């Protein structure tokens, strides 16, 4: 049976978060209160990430633990990203659609 926690994949996601934030290993490690050597170990899958470091990473870089540990994107963030790319008319239509769905849900209860 495969391990649920894959340090290599976690390390790749941590590296991607750091690069997306345009941070050096030095700055990123400082933000997480860990050494550059330890960060390098995490990014290369040789070291596991602690609960404390995971919590700091999630807070400092606004990412979910589900994404870091399992690669699962946060659906709520995806909706926000989609909404920011819409024009005003599309956004209004989407809001109306969601309001209709919520009303239908209330009636079904």
Secondary structure, DSSP 8 states (H G I E B T S, - for coil): ---SS-HHHHHHHHHHHHHHTT--HHHHHHHHT--HHHHHHHHTTSS---HHHHHHHHHHHT--HHHHHH----HHHHHHHHHHTS-HHHHHHHHHHHHHHHHHHHHH-
